[in-house]
Amino acid sequence: MIDKEDLLNNKDFDKSFKNGRFNIVLQRTAKKAVEHMLDADLDSHLDNIKTRKNSR
C-alpha cells in the first residue's frame, strides 16, 4: 500500500508534475476511459437495434 505522506513528500513525484510526464499519464488514462465508455455505448446501441422489432 502506498503511504500518501511519503508520496506527497517525494521530490521525484513533485518533479513529475513540473516536467509534464504526469500530464501524459493523465491524458492516456482519460483517453482509455473515454474509449471504453464509447465502446459500451455503441454496444448498447447495437443491441437495441438487434432486439427492436420492425414497426413498418
Buried (B, 14 or more C-beta within 10 A) or exposed (E): EEEEEEEEEEEEEEEBEEEEEBEEEEEEEEEEEEEEEEEEEEEEEEEEEEEEEEEE
